[in-house]
C-alpha cells in the first residue's frame, strides 16, 4: 500500500503512521505542522501545507493508492461559533480532495469521522452504525456531510471508501494541554498539581478507546474488504467522568483535586458505541483495559509535562 495520511503528524495520525510502517507499507504525510512529540520518522515522506492548498494536495496524492483523511479544522466545542468556516474549510475542501482522488485514481479513501457527534442524543444504547443521526453541533453535521459525499462519489465515480466513527481516543502523544481528550487532559492536570474542572455532577457517560486499539481497527477497516462501509470503534461500554477520576486516582496514586461546575445544556448525558459490526466483519475488538490505557498514558504524561 502507498498510503497518504492527511493529518499524519497529529495524535491519531502519528500512531497510524507507525502501524502502516510496521506492516511494511509506504507512508507519506501531509500536515500543517511537524509532529510535536517526535522528530521526523525515517522512511516517511513529508509534505507541509494548508488543507485548502489544492496544488500541494495534488502533489501529495501522486503515486498514492490509499488516502486516510484525518484533518479537521474545528473541534466540537467551538464549531458552532462559525459554521460557515466549518463547512468551507472541511466540507468544501474535502469535496475538492475527492475530485483529485478520482482524477488520480486512488483505490480507497478512509475517512475518520466521529463516533459521538454524528449521532447526537442516542435513542438506543449502545448505539449502532444505523442508529439515528441528529448532530447537535456543526462539527457533527460536517462529519456527516462528508460521509454522505463519500457515498455520492462512490455512486458517481466508483471511489471506494471506508468510514471509521471512533469514540473518545486517548493515549501517548495526545496533547495534555488541549481542550479535547478528557483522560489525557485530566492526567495533565494531575501531573501539574492543578484542579480538574468538571461540568455537571460527573455522571456524564462516554466511550473511551485506547489509541493502540483504535489504529488497529482503522488498519483492519482499510485493508479488509467487507459489505459494510461504516464502522463504530470504541470500547463498547460507557464510563462516567467520576469513574475516570477514580481510575486516575488508582493508577497515579495522586491526590486528584476536582471542582464541579454548572452543567452545560449541550452535553449529552450518555453515549457509547455498539462495536459488534467491527468485531464480526473486521475481526477486531479493543484489547487494552481502561486501567492499562491510563497507565500507559500516565507514563507518557510524566515525560512531557
Secondary structure, DSSP 4 states (H G I P E B T S, - for coil): -EEEEETTTSHHHHHHHHHHHHTT-EEEEEESS--SSSPPPTT-EEEE--TT-HHHHHHHHTT-SEEEE---S--TTTGGGGHHHHIIIIIIHHHHHHHHHHHTT-SEEEEE--SSTTT-S-SSSSBPTTS----SSHHHHHHHHHHHHHHHHHHHH--EEEEEEE-EEE-TTS-TTSSS-HHHHHHHHHHTTPPEEEESSS--EE-EEEHHHHHHHHHHHHHS--S--EEEES-SS-EEHHHHHHHHHHHH-----EEEEPPPTT--SB--B--HHHHHHS-----S-HHHHHHHHHHHHHHH-
